[in-house]
Amino acid sequence: MEASAGRQELVSGAWSSDDRLGRTDSPPLEWSSPPVFQRLVNRRISGDEDTGLLEWFASLWEDLPFDQAISLGCSFCENERRLIDLGVCREIVCVDISAKALLEAEKLKGDREMTFVVKDIESDPLPDGPYDAAFCFSSLHHISNLAAVMKGLYERMTPDAPILVHEYVGPTRFQWQRQVCETANDIFRLLPERYR
């Protein structure tokens, strides 16, 4: 359990830093933030550049809202708030390793039905269900023992409950070939200091 506590402290610190907590003094730092990129992604997901992932997911179901859903690795819960606002879910259990991020999410929840649970989903059991839907937004690539986590999730789901996984698929910056990395670094050096 001590290793888990150390991991939790390390990861929680990284995902609740000042750079992530409501920073408004510079352009967004997320790789998917630029509008042109978002339109491209929307087109690939829904066929329409103005229909995003959550709206597309909502369009697939006739009997909404799902009563109770769970979201793994939700950080500040932007997507989870949107799911409730869209009428996709009535209540969401939000699970993340970062207590600071969930504390910030709790401040932003308004009157939405959201429960916040600090857990290391890699080593701690998930909160009991049953859940009618599950969401994993850019979180599963951080998990080493994915089979065990997904088995634990499956055991807490109602029959035929959907699981929406939104993940980056491709090489990380540590898997780039040397020439690609050098080109990216050259481009980075050309950027004005305020955008680095």
PyMOL commands that set and color helices and strands:
alter all, ss='L'
color gray80, all
select helices_A, chain A and resi 2-14+35-46+53-59+78-85+99-108+140-142+146-154+173-175+178-190+193-195
alter helices_A, ss='H'
color red, helices_A
select strands_A, chain A and resi 66-72+89-96+113-118+133-137+163-166
alter strands_A, ss='S'
color yellow, strands_A
deselect
rebuild
show_as cartoon
